[in-house]
Amino acid sequence: HKLEEGMVITDEPGIYEDGQFGIRIENEFIVRKGVENKYGQFMHFETITFAPIDLDGIDPEEMSRSEREWLNNYHKDVYEKIGPHLNDEEREWLKEYTREV
């Protein structure tokens, strides 16, 4: 299969408790061409879903530094892209739920 640029894929990490419940976070990405070198054509992902990830379910102490950086950068993007479309009360809620961890 040849992967074409512009293809949309999802990333759906989650946790499932047998016979009880499950929850997952789903983001959509566009696959984009990156550098091409002697090893072939590399690809990268462009995020196209911007919704806050529920911080109530996250223990920052269990996250690596790079995971915390990714989450903080993602939430910064969420706030910058979604915030201008909200009223003051909604924007305050978004600010709280996209805070740094």
Buried (B, 14 or more C-beta within 10 A) or exposed (E): EEEEEEEEEEEEEEEEEEEEEEEEBEBBBBBEEEEEEEEEEEBEBEBEEBBBBEBEEBEEEEBEEEEBEEBBEBBEEBBEEBBEEBEEEEBEEBEEBBEEB
